[in-house]
Amino acid sequence: MARYAATNQTEYARLVDRLFLLTGKKDDATGHHVGYRTRIVHIGDRIETIVPASADRRSLFVELDGYVKRIVDHMIAHSEKTFAEYLAVRDSLRPFEVAS
């Protein structure tokens, strides 16, 4: 996801850290899972427990939608390609390059 959204190395690193929090991050001090996906899918937490304020949940979903949209837009822009050709285009993206 970060390679589709980042425009420079600093933003790429920030997005990689953010994605880690959204997925499977563990707290180094306690060893507890703090990653949203892991907590919901594997532990059974509810999103309302992880992000209690409805405005914050809405912001989270808008953020996630933005990440998905960039990837889908990239796929649509290259939809004339075979899947193998698309994979070659995707794999050629540098970590901080704007997807076109």
C-alpha positions as CSV (number, residue, x, y, z in Angstrom):
1,M,0.0,0.0,0.0
2,A,2.7,2.5,0.9
3,R,4.3,2.3,-2.5
4,Y,1.1,3.5,-4.1
5,A,0.6,6.4,-1.8
6,A,4.0,7.7,-0.8
7,T,5.7,10.5,-2.7
8,N,9.1,10.5,-0.8
9,Q,11.1,8.2,1.4
10,T,9.9,9.9,4.7
11,E,6.3,9.5,3.8
12,Y,6.9,5.9,2.7
13,A,8.5,5.1,6.1
14,R,5.5,6.8,7.9
15,L,3.0,4.8,5.9
16,V,4.9,1.6,6.5
17,D,4.7,2.3,10.3
18,R,1.0,3.2,10.0
19,L,0.2,0.0,8.1
20,F,2.1,-2.0,10.8
21,L,-0.2,-0.4,13.4
22,L,-3.3,-1.2,11.3
23,T,-2.3,-4.8,10.9
24,G,0.0,-6.8,13.3
25,K,2.0,-4.5,15.6
26,K,3.0,-5.7,19.0
27,D,3.9,-3.5,22.0
28,D,7.6,-4.0,22.5
29,A,7.4,-3.5,26.3
30,T,4.4,-5.7,27.0
31,G,4.3,-8.1,24.0
32,H,0.5,-7.3,23.7
33,H,-0.9,-7.1,20.2
34,V,-1.9,-3.5,19.3
35,G,-2.4,-4.0,15.6
36,Y,-6.0,-3.4,14.7
37,R,-6.4,-6.3,12.3
38,T,-4.8,-8.8,14.6
39,R,-6.9,-7.6,17.5
40,I,-10.1,-7.9,15.5
41,V,-9.5,-11.0,13.4
42,H,-7.4,-13.2,15.8
43,I,-8.3,-11.9,19.3
44,G,-12.0,-11.0,18.7
45,D,-11.8,-7.3,19.8
46,R,-14.4,-5.0,18.3
47,I,-13.5,-1.9,16.4
48,E,-15.6,0.1,18.9
49,T,-13.2,-1.0,21.7
50,I,-10.1,-0.2,19.7
51,V,-11.3,3.2,18.4
52,P,-14.1,4.2,20.8
53,A,-15.0,7.6,19.3
54,S,-17.3,7.4,16.3
55,A,-15.6,10.4,14.7
56,D,-12.2,8.7,15.0
57,R,-13.7,5.5,13.5
58,R,-15.1,7.5,10.6
59,S,-11.6,9.1,10.1
60,L,-10.0,5.6,10.1
61,F,-12.4,4.3,7.5
62,V,-11.8,7.4,5.3
63,E,-8.1,6.8,5.7
64,L,-8.4,3.1,4.7
65,D,-10.7,4.0,1.8
66,G,-8.0,6.3,0.5
67,Y,-5.4,3.6,0.6
68,V,-7.6,1.1,-1.2
69,K,-8.7,3.7,-3.8
70,R,-5.1,4.4,-4.8
71,I,-4.4,0.7,-5.4
72,V,-7.7,0.1,-7.3
73,D,-7.1,3.3,-9.4
74,H,-3.7,2.0,-10.3
75,M,-5.1,-1.3,-11.3
76,I,-7.8,0.4,-13.4
77,A,-5.2,2.6,-15.1
78,H,-3.4,-0.6,-16.2
79,S,-6.5,-2.8,-16.8
80,E,-5.6,-3.4,-20.5
81,K,-2.6,-5.4,-19.4
82,T,-2.6,-9.1,-18.6
83,F,-2.2,-10.0,-14.9
84,A,1.4,-10.9,-15.5
85,E,2.1,-7.6,-17.3
86,Y,0.4,-5.7,-14.4
87,L,2.5,-7.5,-11.9
88,A,5.6,-6.4,-13.8
89,V,4.4,-2.8,-13.7
90,R,3.5,-3.0,-10.0
91,D,6.8,-4.7,-9.1
92,S,8.7,-1.9,-10.9
93,L,7.4,0.7,-8.6
94,R,10.0,2.0,-6.2
95,P,8.9,2.2,-2.5
96,F,8.3,6.0,-2.7
97,E,7.3,6.5,-6.3
98,V,3.9,7.9,-7.1
99,A,1.7,5.3,-8.8
100,S,0.5,6.2,-12.2
